């Protein structure tokens, strides 16, 4: 007569734990591999397009217009009292400016405002005496956006963090 073998409860718990870890590891491996492949593919393609920017020069478009802001906003006795917020919001509403404002400088004769984003730049030069401005906007198309994202140009802190993580 052979003794009856009863399974150890601790053995069963350990088996279930290992199986759960195995399932989670497999899931994590699959999705991290897919994300890593996408990031690697993106940087490979944009590395090629950066090496051959002449392929995409036809996608770059620049347009210039003139206009006038409220002279009270800019015709002030000192540079510090220029209505910066009003000017920026006016440009966003009037010209559908998309990028982040990266520069706003003022001297005694003019104000200069720059907006930048991936594949996008806009510059405004405002005469402080009468509020007349020159607006210039340049877009570089989808590949220009991807190239700027590859370089991390004007793409923000979150994208910069993603580039750092993918590099590691």
C-alpha positions, 0 to 999 in steps of 0.5 A: 500500500502506497501512502497518499500524496496530498499537494502542498498548499504553499506549492499551489500558491507558488505555482499560481504566483509564478503563472501570473508573473509569467502572464504579465511578463509575456504581456509586458514583453509584447507591448513594450516590443511593439512600442519600441519597434514603432519608436525605432521605425519612426527614428529610422525613417526620419533619420533618412528624411533628414539626410535628404531634405531636398526631397521635401522642399516642395512641401514648404510654403510661406505666406506673408500678409500685412495688417494692423493691431490696435495702436493703443496696444503698442504706442505706449511710452515704455516697452514694458506697457505693451499689451503683449497678451492682447497682441498674441491672442489677436494673432492667434485669432486673426491668422490661426497661429498654431505654434507656441510663442517663443519670443516677444521683443520690444524696442522703441520702434517695433515689436517682434513676436515669434511662434514656433512648433514642429514644422511651423514658424510664424513671425510678426513685426509690428510698427509701434507708432501706428500698429501696422504689422508684417506677418510671415508664416512658414509650414514645412508639411508632414515630413517637416513636422516629423523631422522636427519631432526627430530633432526635438525642435519646438516640440515641448517637454513631454516629447523631449522626455519621450526622446530621452526615454527612447534613447535610453 
